[in-house]
Amino acid sequence: MIREFLCFESGRVLGDRRIVGVGAIILLITAFLVVSGYRNHAAFQLEKQAFVDYERQRIPQYVNYAQYAALGFRVLFEPSPLAVFTESSRLLASVESKVDMSELVQIYNVHKGRQLFSVRGYFSDVFGFLFVTGTLIMVYSGATTFSSRAALALRMQFLGYSRVFWGVLLSRFAVLSVLFCVPITAICVLVLCGSIAFTPAEIRHLMAAGLLLWLMLAFFFILGFTLKGVFRFRKHTLLWSFLIWFALVFLIPELVTEYVYVRSQRLPSNDSLNFQKLRVVLENEARAVEHVRNMSRRKDVDMKAVVRDQVHFFMKNIHLLNRNIEFDLTRRVSKLIRQYERVSLLIPTQFFLFINREISGLGYCGYLEFKQYVMHLQERFMRFFFQQHYFHRAEKVKSFVRPGENVYQSPSFITAMFGWGVCLILLYMIMMCAWSQRRYQRLVKEP
């Protein structure tokens, strides 16, 4: 019986020229996006090498450590290799940071604090493209599973309602899943055998992204199937299905993003935060200069000890105060990101976009880890400068940066809410299937 259902639905799906034509176009565009992603990755590697060479060559040009401290060095953000497939918003694309003695956390293109949430845009990657086109085909296929109430009633007379309902529903989705499993499987094979080296964790995350994409296809297929029952097999069912698909895929995610952006405006601006930290540093500098001047007028005073005391005072008080100001902003940003994730959890499409971004390493988790890494480097650089400038007095400027340290390689992230999101999507599908089963049975029995 299952074989008959599968053969019948295969003929219906492959006989629909719209599905076959769109499917062929999807495969071609997917292949183009994969090739484009690999080319972008190769181009980035060349740019990274040029960046590293430049940073290495300019250190010997510094005359003294005071010049090194003022000009500092840059740190480049490198996303996970999975960004080739799952880069959904380019949130942290072309980002770098400058580390110097100014106490300012400088992340360019100014993705810091509330400006982090001003970056928008979706579907520029392979998985995003498959998500948009796949969900559209699935909601259409779900809405056309049963062409009419009379056709459903006729098949029920011979096979029974439950057998027809579940047989057609599952077999049709199985046939459509095979069509979309082809590009997903090809991507996984490319990851295993391609030229880019992926870690075991990244491979698991890519498979999780593939599973989530498959769940989204199933969700929209069942949604289209449910809407057919809601609108009682009427002709305008496809129109309503498209409008609801558009709202879920584009409108609602944009509204959620706008809501989070409005909430982010309550965070202090970067300039106000930097001015607050700069004022603290300048006040301490004026106090330290005055103190050193007074101590130098006295006899039998160890000026090295005086300077050492001022350095220790700066690190234990001024630097710690500025760190706490920055950490407070980070905590507030993290809290807003967690709220964003919880809201996304309730909306399957928004949840997919959130996870797709984090898996690439270009999302909010990548930003927080990058900022923490930059702040750690900045603190080490300060201690290095004080040691070399005030206590060692070396003639030749040594590089602070160890090999590879000025390139931050962002890992792929799977948030702790991933399992809850998958379970909630499954719950939505189960509820829609249960409601549809009763709804279709009631519609068939109506005169």
C-alpha angles and dihedrals in degrees: 000000000000090000091054092051092048093049092048095048091044088057092048094048096043090043092058103091092197093059094043093046094047090044092055091049090049091054092050094048091045090054090049092051092049092051090046091050092052091048092050090050091051091048091050091053090056091048090048092053091050089049093051092046092051094049091048095048098048096058094074088053093067114103097206142352093264088064091046090051093050097047097033122175138278132245119209122215113225117189126219114277086246087076084083087074108017107037100131107167108009086234094162100021115143093006128155138162134220120223119198140129096280095097088231119129100221116190116172136237074041094260094160133123115335094355087068088076096052092077113098142161134102145203100042091126138067097261092043091052093048088048094055098042095036095052091048092053091044096051089048092048092047092051091051097044092104111032095198144352091249092056091051092048092049093053091046092060091066105032107023129251102270093046093050094043098050096032095056094039097051098037094050092049091047091055092048091046090057090056092054095038088066096072092036092052091045089054092051091049090049090052092052096044104024131104096259116085113229125191121233089252091054091049090052091048091050090052089049089053090050090050091050091049090051090050090052090052090050091047093054093043091055090042091056089045090051094047089056088062093042092057094040098238092301123160095246092059091101092052092052091044090055093048092050090046090051091049093050097043102038115005103047095043089050091050091049090049091049090050091052091046091053090049090050091060088075088069116094116263120254092243094053091048093048092047090052091053094042092053090053091051094047093048090051091046092053091048092048093049091051092047093050091047092053093046092049090061092061124085126242094018120145100227092190089059090048092052091044090054091051091050091050090047090052094050095044097043118013097034091043091051092052090046090055091050089054093043090052090056090047091052091051092048090048090051091052091048090052090051089050090051093049091051090047090052091068095052114060096206094048090046091054091051092048094050093043090056095047094048090058091057088237096102137090095288089055090051094051093048091047092050091049090050092050092049090050091051091047093055092048091048091054092053090046092052095048091049095048099037102042106025111024102033094197116190096218121055112239123206116253094199117089119214109291094003096113092059115073111204107205114215125221114264134211110186123224089247093065094095092047091050093051091048092050092051089050089050091052090051093048091050092049092048092049092048092045093051092057093039096052092045090053092047093051092052093052114102 
